[in-house]
């Protein structure tokens, strides 16, 4: 048999407002158009400068090709793909490159690449930057901004649990990121908004860096990619809202549920379904904890499937089957924060975790919630906390989180 020829990469370049980029003039026009869009966003001076710097760097990238990347290390794997830290030799930029292996027909592959095009227009301090996507040798490559702090899932493993003040800054970033995608960026496909995240809002798709920035990643702008990878996301169903588990269409209210669940997980150091009993809460916090999260039942509830009970010692409870977990989410009361946390934080989470999506707080209501207002007013050294937690070197001019 003749040797199979390696296919040419299918390239995805930024195309502003339907115009084809052709030469330097078009590139400059593209940058000017993007800068105009930035002026419409409510950004502080530092955020604006950082976004402009990213866009300026991005213009130097040019066509993305498999041969131009040098692998540095693996950043993570799972949910159908693996992410590498890479060096893009022509530009000298460090990127995160997500590789997704798909056995699909060329027409489907081309559709995925076309749908990923819209990521070029997502420019926000709360959304991970996108350099481009291409197909080569059986794999879709999605090239993104490298966030040196990794995900909050990784921070949580190091820290055990995350302080309330830090989670306040995280909440602001998630709400602003979701609001940007919904209000400033009307992405529509198959009649529904494509705000929704491939893995929902979870600690693993909230990325952070040593400058103190907090950004969302893995949002599902490609319906075809989601369909092609459907079997890869079984484990993330535990973050799905009750209405999504019951088969209703996605709405942004589903992301609000996922955010609330993630906040409880990061606050107590373990997935909150089923809820911890008083004995486990005492083990987590080091002293007796009163609150609605403490169970009064004498028999221990099973632990979540595939997870250790917490970061605070061995867990002898039997594991919960995935169908039991999903049944629990739909039919049992939602989790709550224990009473050790502020009443504002408890109320904020409660409003995110109302089972009826029509009664659940929306993004606008959450943005003016006392917990968010207090978190905005507080000066919190998020970068300092992150760097000391995961052992990163802090840059000379970090973001302290006061302008989130």
Kinemage of the C-alpha trace (Angstrom):
@kinemage 1
@onewidth
@group {chain A} dominant
@subgroup {mainchain}
@vectorlist {calphas} color= white
{ca unk a 1} P 0.000 0.000 0.000
{ca unk a 2} L 1.261 3.522 -0.735
{ca unk a 3} L 2.301 5.517 2.313
{ca unk a 4} L -0.576 7.645 3.589
{ca unk a 5} L 0.110 11.320 3.001
{ca unk a 6} L -0.137 13.477 6.101
{ca unk a 7} L -3.084 15.838 5.506
{ca unk a 8} L -2.491 19.555 5.346
{ca unk a 9} L -3.752 21.334 8.460
{ca unk a 10} L -7.111 23.037 8.116
{ca unk a 11} L -6.489 26.558 9.333
{ca unk a 12} L -8.721 28.859 11.307
{ca unk a 13} L -7.705 32.504 11.119
{ca unk a 14} L -9.530 35.470 12.645
{ca unk a 15} L -11.892 37.023 10.123
{ca unk a 16} L -13.375 40.337 11.314
{ca unk a 17} L -17.017 40.998 10.459
{ca unk a 18} L -17.006 38.675 7.455
{ca unk a 19} L -13.947 40.245 5.773
{ca unk a 20} L -11.015 38.058 4.788
{ca unk a 21} L -7.631 38.961 6.260
{ca unk a 22} L -5.254 39.570 3.399
{ca unk a 23} L -1.966 41.234 4.252
{ca unk a 24} L -0.848 43.784 6.824
{ca unk a 25} L -3.579 46.339 6.164
{ca unk a 26} L -6.319 43.832 6.955
{ca unk a 27} L -4.464 42.740 10.098
{ca unk a 28} L -4.262 46.338 11.306
{ca unk a 29} L -7.956 46.834 10.512
{ca unk a 30} L -8.735 43.700 12.508
{ca unk a 31} L -6.799 44.979 15.532
{ca unk a 32} L -8.503 48.380 15.298
{ca unk a 33} L -11.923 46.690 15.192
{ca unk a 34} L -11.059 44.615 18.253
{ca unk a 35} L -9.759 47.666 20.126
{ca unk a 36} L -13.060 49.410 19.377
{ca unk a 37} L -14.917 46.469 20.917
{ca unk a 38} L -12.698 46.674 24.004
{ca unk a 39} L -13.764 50.289 24.502
{ca unk a 40} L -17.361 49.080 24.891
{ca unk a 41} L -16.409 46.848 27.840
{ca unk a 42} L -16.155 48.146 31.394
{ca unk a 43} L -12.434 47.597 31.944
{ca unk a 44} L -9.946 49.215 34.263
{ca unk a 45} L -6.692 50.526 32.799
{ca unk a 46} L -4.692 47.411 33.687
{ca unk a 47} L -7.261 45.048 32.162
{ca unk a 48} L -7.446 47.127 28.975
{ca unk a 49} L -3.654 47.196 28.581
{ca unk a 50} L -3.371 43.438 29.133
{ca unk a 51} L -6.076 42.665 26.584
{ca unk a 52} L -4.516 45.002 24.032
{ca unk a 53} L -1.103 43.391 24.632
{ca unk a 54} L -2.628 39.934 24.085
{ca unk a 55} L -4.316 41.045 20.846
{ca unk a 56} L -1.110 42.651 19.596
{ca unk a 57} L 0.819 39.431 20.293
{ca unk a 58} L -1.912 37.417 18.604
{ca unk a 59} L -1.491 39.385 15.368
{ca unk a 60} L 2.092 38.081 15.161
{ca unk a 61} L 1.063 34.422 15.358
{ca unk a 62} L -0.003 33.951 11.727
{ca unk a 63} L -0.947 30.526 10.408
{ca unk a 64} L -0.881 27.777 13.017
{ca unk a 65} L 0.846 24.571 11.911
{ca unk a 66} L 1.617 21.375 13.780
{ca unk a 67} L 5.342 21.549 12.960
{ca unk a 68} L 5.686 25.006 14.540
{ca unk a 69} L 4.971 23.780 18.077
{ca unk a 70} L 7.470 22.476 20.594
{ca unk a 71} L 5.985 20.480 23.472
{ca unk a 72} L 7.119 21.631 26.932
{ca unk a 73} L 4.991 19.535 29.308
{ca unk a 74} L 1.523 18.078 29.816
{ca unk a 75} L -0.853 20.349 31.740
{ca unk a 76} L -3.792 17.994 32.110
{ca unk a 77} L -5.906 15.289 30.496
{ca unk a 78} L -9.463 14.038 30.533
{ca unk a 79} L -12.885 14.711 28.998
{ca unk a 80} L -11.781 13.641 25.555
{ca unk a 81} L -8.601 15.682 25.244
{ca unk a 82} L -5.132 16.384 26.558
{ca unk a 83} L -3.640 19.851 27.125
{ca unk a 84} L 0.051 20.615 26.652
{ca unk a 85} L 2.128 23.648 27.480
{ca unk a 86} L 3.828 24.431 24.174
{ca unk a 87} L 6.161 26.944 22.593
{ca unk a 88} L 5.061 28.418 19.266
{ca unk a 89} L 8.431 28.812 17.587
{ca unk a 90} L 7.594 31.465 14.931
{ca unk a 91} L 6.160 33.923 17.496
{ca unk a 92} L 8.070 32.797 20.597
{ca unk a 93} L 4.787 32.658 22.529
{ca unk a 94} L 4.009 30.094 25.219
{ca unk a 95} L 0.528 28.627 24.688
{ca unk a 96} L -1.753 25.918 26.013
{ca unk a 97} L -2.593 23.497 23.204
{ca unk a 98} L -5.598 21.229 23.651
{ca unk a 99} L -5.536 18.135 21.429
{ca unk a 100} L -8.809 16.304 20.801
{ca unk a 101} L -8.594 13.035 18.873
{ca unk a 102} L -11.743 12.493 16.801
{ca unk a 103} L -12.600 9.800 14.254
{ca unk a 104} L -14.930 11.943 12.147
{ca unk a 105} L -15.771 12.653 8.522
{ca unk a 106} L -14.091 15.632 6.820
{ca unk a 107} L -17.398 17.529 6.560
{ca unk a 108} L -17.942 17.278 10.329
{ca unk a 109} L -14.329 18.237 11.010
{ca unk a 110} L -14.657 21.324 8.789
{ca unk a 111} L -17.876 22.307 10.553
{ca unk a 112} L -16.160 22.091 13.955
{ca unk a 113} L -13.332 24.330 12.762
{ca unk a 114} L -15.835 26.842 11.349
{ca unk a 115} L -17.814 26.887 14.595
{ca unk a 116} L -14.655 27.459 16.646
{ca unk a 117} L -14.118 30.618 14.575
{ca unk a 118} L -16.306 32.627 16.953
{ca unk a 119} L -13.729 32.221 19.742
{ca unk a 120} L -11.610 34.857 17.997
{ca unk a 121} L -14.242 37.412 18.977
{ca unk a 122} L -14.324 36.458 22.678
{ca unk a 123} L -12.061 39.092 24.224
{ca unk a 124} L -12.660 39.646 27.927
{ca unk a 125} L -10.493 39.751 31.079
{ca unk a 126} L -12.643 36.866 32.352
{ca unk a 127} L -12.327 34.553 29.316
{ca unk a 128} L -9.154 32.620 28.421
{ca unk a 129} L -7.579 34.085 25.264
{ca unk a 130} L -7.808 32.124 22.009
{ca unk a 131} L -5.026 31.995 19.389
{ca unk a 132} L -6.656 29.689 16.863
{ca unk a 133} L -7.677 26.137 15.996
{ca unk a 134} L -6.688 23.689 13.286
{ca unk a 135} L -7.004 20.048 12.311
{ca unk a 136} L -3.982 17.881 11.635
{ca unk a 137} L -3.418 14.128 11.529
{ca unk a 138} L -6.643 13.027 13.219
{ca unk a 139} L -6.672 15.706 15.918
{ca unk a 140} L -8.363 19.046 16.479
{ca unk a 141} L -5.929 21.502 18.095
{ca unk a 142} L -7.290 24.443 20.096
{ca unk a 143} L -4.543 26.915 21.010
{ca unk a 144} L -5.185 29.118 24.029
{ca unk a 145} L -3.534 31.560 26.380
{ca unk a 146} L -1.348 29.740 28.915
{ca unk a 147} L -2.498 30.331 32.513
{ca unk a 148} L 0.492 29.494 34.728
{ca unk a 149} L -1.612 28.856 37.842
{ca unk a 150} L -3.594 26.080 36.196
{ca unk a 151} L -7.159 25.383 37.317
{ca unk a 152} L -8.830 25.985 40.664
{ca unk a 153} L -9.274 22.227 40.850
{ca unk a 154} L -5.480 21.960 41.089
{ca unk a 155} L -5.310 24.799 43.644
{ca unk a 156} L -7.975 23.063 45.730
{ca unk a 157} L -5.938 19.854 45.854
{ca unk a 158} L -2.958 21.808 47.200
{ca unk a 159} L -4.888 24.047 49.601
{ca unk a 160} L -7.398 21.509 50.961
{ca unk a 161} L -10.074 24.208 50.933
{ca unk a 162} L -10.228 27.765 49.584
{ca unk a 163} L -10.895 30.800 51.840
{ca unk a 164} L -14.171 32.714 51.507
{ca unk a 165} L -12.449 35.982 50.514
{ca unk a 166} L -10.691 34.218 47.637
{ca unk a 167} L -13.970 32.609 46.546
{ca unk a 168} L -15.533 36.083 46.530
{ca unk a 169} L -13.079 37.142 43.819
{ca unk a 170} L -13.703 33.876 41.954
{ca unk a 171} L -17.473 34.489 42.057
{ca unk a 172} L -17.072 37.981 40.582
{ca unk a 173} L -14.939 36.672 37.701
{ca unk a 174} L -17.320 33.807 36.885
{ca unk a 175} L -20.388 36.072 36.913
{ca unk a 176} L -18.649 38.675 34.746
{ca unk a 177} L -17.383 36.008 32.350
{ca unk a 178} L -20.843 34.484 31.940
{ca unk a 179} L -22.419 37.942 31.618
{ca unk a 180} L -19.948 38.857 28.871
{ca unk a 181} L -20.755 35.721 26.906
{ca unk a 182} L -24.491 36.301 27.256
{ca unk a 183} L -24.887 40.063 26.923
{ca unk a 184} L -21.894 41.312 24.942
{ca unk a 185} L -21.489 38.309 22.715
{ca unk a 186} L -24.746 36.960 21.365
{ca unk a 187} L -23.486 33.595 20.190
{ca unk a 188} L -26.396 31.704 18.678
{ca unk a 189} L -26.456 28.229 17.143
{ca unk a 190} L -29.325 25.836 16.427
{ca unk a 191} L -31.699 28.360 18.014
{ca unk a 192} L -30.077 28.364 21.440
{ca unk a 193} L -27.340 30.294 23.190
{ca unk a 194} L -23.923 28.669 23.128
{ca unk a 195} L -22.813 30.164 26.389
{ca unk a 196} L -22.786 26.750 27.939
{ca unk a 197} L -19.515 25.245 28.992
{ca unk a 198} L -18.350 21.879 27.741
{ca unk a 199} L -17.769 20.816 31.330
{ca unk a 200} L -20.141 23.349 32.889
{ca unk a 201} L -18.778 25.786 35.475
{ca unk a 202} L -16.495 23.585 37.554
{ca unk a 203} L -13.258 24.154 39.485
{ca unk a 204} L -11.409 22.478 36.594
{ca unk a 205} L -12.468 25.053 34.001
{ca unk a 206} L -11.811 28.161 36.057
{ca unk a 207} L -8.191 29.011 35.246
{ca unk a 208} L -5.912 31.346 37.207
{ca unk a 209} L -2.478 32.906 36.841
{ca unk a 210} L 0.290 34.501 38.892
{ca unk a 211} L -0.934 37.984 37.921
{ca unk a 212} L -4.123 37.293 39.859
{ca unk a 213} L -6.386 36.860 36.842
{ca unk a 214} L -9.331 34.432 36.961
{ca unk a 215} L -10.783 33.223 33.645
{ca unk a 216} L -13.327 30.769 32.261
{ca unk a 217} L -12.336 28.228 29.631
{ca unk a 218} L -13.864 25.322 27.672
{ca unk a 219} L -17.111 27.029 26.714
{ca unk a 220} L -19.009 25.125 24.054
{ca unk a 221} L -19.161 27.322 20.982
{ca unk a 222} L -19.096 24.287 18.698
{ca unk a 223} L -22.308 22.287 18.865
{ca unk a 224} L -20.798 19.721 16.501
{ca unk a 225} L -17.738 19.289 18.736
{ca unk a 226} L -19.993 18.767 21.754
{ca unk a 227} L -21.974 16.142 19.820
{ca unk a 228} L -18.768 14.412 18.665
{ca unk a 229} L -17.417 14.285 22.230
{ca unk a 230} L -20.695 13.496 24.009
{ca unk a 231} L -19.417 10.246 25.521
{ca unk a 232} L -16.383 12.001 27.023
{ca unk a 233} L -18.324 14.124 29.508
{ca unk a 234} L -20.081 11.496 31.623
{ca unk a 235} L -18.038 12.389 34.722
{ca unk a 236} L -19.048 16.042 34.558
{ca unk a 237} L -22.753 15.267 34.864
{ca unk a 238} L -22.349 15.656 38.623
{ca unk a 239} L -22.199 19.440 38.020
{ca unk a 240} L -25.352 19.490 35.889
{ca unk a 241} L -28.401 21.287 37.219
{ca unk a 242} L -31.507 19.249 38.104
{ca unk a 243} L -33.375 20.592 35.060
{ca unk a 244} L -30.535 19.600 32.688
{ca unk a 245} L -30.442 16.095 34.182
{ca unk a 246} L -34.178 15.882 33.498
{ca unk a 247} L -33.598 16.703 29.839
{ca unk a 248} L -34.614 20.348 29.514
{ca unk a 249} L -32.755 22.755 27.226
{ca unk a 250} L -29.740 24.649 28.453
{ca unk a 251} L -30.133 28.150 29.870
{ca unk a 252} L -27.624 30.339 31.699
{ca unk a 253} L -29.471 29.356 34.907
{ca unk a 254} L -27.814 25.946 34.547
{ca unk a 255} L -24.370 27.573 34.788
{ca unk a 256} L -25.468 29.429 37.918
{ca unk a 257} L -26.303 26.084 39.570
{ca unk a 258} L -22.900 24.698 38.541
{ca unk a 259} L -21.167 27.788 39.943
{ca unk a 260} L -22.982 27.433 43.283
{ca unk a 261} L -22.062 23.754 43.515
{ca unk a 262} L -18.427 24.549 42.675
{ca unk a 263} L -18.280 27.268 45.350
{ca unk a 264} L -19.478 24.858 48.049
{ca unk a 265} L -16.958 22.253 46.858
{ca unk a 266} L -14.067 24.719 47.024
{ca unk a 267} L -15.202 26.101 50.401
{ca unk a 268} L -15.418 22.737 52.186
{ca unk a 269} L -12.744 20.870 50.216
{ca unk a 270} L -14.851 18.120 48.724
{ca unk a 271} L -17.733 17.597 46.305
{ca unk a 272} L -20.794 18.536 48.382
{ca unk a 273} L -23.208 15.785 47.310
{ca unk a 274} L -24.089 13.969 49.468
{ca unk a 275} L -23.580 16.632 52.163
{ca unk a 276} L -20.958 16.091 54.873
{ca unk a 277} L -22.185 15.131 58.334
{ca unk a 278} L -21.121 16.966 61.501
{ca unk a 279} L -18.275 14.510 62.145
{ca unk a 280} L -16.735 15.123 58.710
{ca unk a 281} L -17.204 18.893 59.022
{ca unk a 282} L -15.315 18.803 62.323
{ca unk a 283} L -12.558 16.822 60.598
{ca unk a 284} L -12.400 19.410 57.785
{ca unk a 285} L -12.424 22.566 59.914
{ca unk a 286} L -10.749 21.257 63.068
{ca unk a 287} L -13.595 22.142 65.448
{ca unk a 288} L -17.341 21.417 65.818
{ca unk a 289} L -19.331 23.164 63.094
{ca unk a 290} L -23.004 23.978 63.381
{ca unk a 291} L -25.055 24.537 60.270
{ca unk a 292} L -27.536 23.121 57.805
{ca unk a 293} L -24.781 21.280 55.936
{ca unk a 294} L -24.287 19.043 58.968
{ca unk a 295} L -26.418 15.932 58.698
{ca unk a 296} L -28.285 14.710 61.778
{ca unk a 297} L -28.438 11.134 60.517
{ca unk a 298} L -26.421 8.591 62.452
{ca unk a 299} L -25.704 6.343 59.454
{ca unk a 300} L -23.005 7.722 57.133
{ca unk a 301} L -24.058 8.643 53.608
{ca unk a 302} L -22.035 7.204 50.719
{ca unk a 303} L -19.281 9.339 49.273
{ca unk a 304} L -19.428 10.771 45.731
{ca unk a 305} L -18.414 8.318 42.964
{ca unk a 306} L -14.762 8.236 42.016
{ca unk a 307} L -13.765 10.802 44.642
{ca unk a 308} L -12.132 10.622 48.068
{ca unk a 309} L -14.415 12.034 50.743
{ca unk a 310} L -12.187 15.018 51.444
{ca unk a 311} L -8.581 16.137 51.706
{ca unk a 312} L -8.528 15.449 55.434
{ca unk a 313} L -7.853 11.753 55.843
{ca unk a 314} L -9.209 8.373 54.681
{ca unk a 315} L -12.924 7.983 54.046
{ca unk a 316} L -14.480 4.653 54.956
{ca unk a 317} L -17.889 5.399 53.426
{ca unk a 318} L -18.954 3.227 50.470
{ca unk a 319} L -18.748 5.019 47.113
{ca unk a 320} L -21.963 6.333 45.583
{ca unk a 321} L -22.845 5.021 42.114
{ca unk a 322} L -23.160 7.700 39.423
{ca unk a 323} L -26.893 7.018 38.959
{ca unk a 324} L -27.396 7.425 42.729
{ca unk a 325} L -25.612 10.767 42.611
{ca unk a 326} L -27.705 12.028 39.688
{ca unk a 327} L -30.885 10.829 41.396
{ca unk a 328} L -29.801 12.666 44.551
{ca unk a 329} L -29.284 15.938 42.625
{ca unk a 330} L -32.772 15.726 41.111
{ca unk a 331} L -34.759 14.474 44.113
{ca unk a 332} L -32.981 15.550 47.313
{ca unk a 333} L -32.503 19.032 48.832
{ca unk a 334} L -29.607 21.037 47.363
{ca unk a 335} L -26.344 21.355 49.323
{ca unk a 336} L -25.712 24.318 51.625
{ca unk a 337} L -22.674 25.938 53.171
{ca unk a 338} L -22.093 25.206 56.869
{ca unk a 339} L -22.682 28.006 59.378
{ca unk a 340} L -18.965 28.761 59.699
{ca unk a 341} L -19.236 30.978 56.602
{ca unk a 342} L -20.691 34.494 56.478
{ca unk a 343} L -24.471 34.812 56.165
{ca unk a 344} L -24.014 36.718 52.880
{ca unk a 345} L -21.932 33.909 51.366
{ca unk a 346} L -24.437 31.300 52.565
{ca unk a 347} L -27.328 33.274 51.071
{ca unk a 348} L -25.477 33.784 47.769
{ca unk a 349} L -24.892 30.038 47.403
{ca unk a 350} L -28.483 29.249 48.421
{ca unk a 351} L -29.775 31.542 45.659
{ca unk a 352} L -27.533 29.753 43.113
{ca unk a 353} L -28.730 26.311 44.224
{ca unk a 354} L -32.505 26.732 44.056
{ca unk a 355} L -33.729 23.655 42.196
{ca unk a 356} L -36.399 25.451 40.161
{ca unk a 357} L -34.496 27.469 37.502
{ca unk a 358} L -37.302 30.053 37.337
{ca unk a 359} L -36.790 30.825 41.040
{ca unk a 360} L -32.985 30.599 40.935
{ca unk a 361} L -31.172 33.960 40.959
{ca unk a 362} L -30.043 35.246 37.556
{ca unk a 363} L -26.725 36.919 36.678
{ca unk a 364} L -28.009 40.475 37.186
{ca unk a 365} L -29.424 39.642 40.618
{ca unk a 366} L -26.211 37.905 41.664
{ca unk a 367} L -24.057 40.828 40.501
{ca unk a 368} L -25.753 43.140 43.037
{ca unk a 369} L -25.902 40.561 45.855
{ca unk a 370} L -24.331 41.789 49.143
{ca unk a 371} L -21.701 39.010 48.978
{ca unk a 372} L -20.513 40.277 45.576
{ca unk a 373} L -20.654 43.939 46.619
{ca unk a 374} L -18.577 43.136 49.711
{ca unk a 375} L -16.119 41.062 47.654
{ca unk a 376} L -15.702 43.909 45.148
{ca unk a 377} L -14.918 46.347 47.953
{ca unk a 378} L -12.373 44.073 49.650
{ca unk a 379} L -8.702 44.278 48.741
{ca unk a 380} L -7.621 40.662 48.409
{ca unk a 381} L -4.175 39.569 47.231
{ca unk a 382} L -5.418 36.732 45.025
{ca unk a 383} L -2.062 36.450 43.234
{ca unk a 384} L -0.205 36.207 46.548
{ca unk a 385} L -2.565 33.508 47.832
{ca unk a 386} L -2.280 31.506 44.605
{ca unk a 387} L 1.507 31.726 44.361
{ca unk a 388} L 2.038 30.696 47.992
{ca unk a 389} L -0.513 27.865 47.651
{ca unk a 390} L 0.900 26.215 44.542
{ca unk a 391} L 4.523 27.384 44.773
{ca unk a 392} L 4.654 29.894 41.918
{ca unk a 393} L 6.925 32.913 41.640
{ca unk a 394} L 4.913 36.109 41.892
{ca unk a 395} L 5.464 38.704 39.128
{ca unk a 396} L 6.623 42.224 39.972
{ca unk a 397} L 3.218 43.799 39.298
{ca unk a 398} L 0.520 41.295 40.307
{ca unk a 399} L -3.200 41.964 40.237
{ca unk a 400} L -4.511 42.248 43.788
{ca unk a 401} L -8.103 41.596 42.820
{ca unk a 402} L -9.462 45.006 43.797
{ca unk a 403} L -10.794 45.748 40.326
{ca unk a 404} L -12.528 42.461 39.625
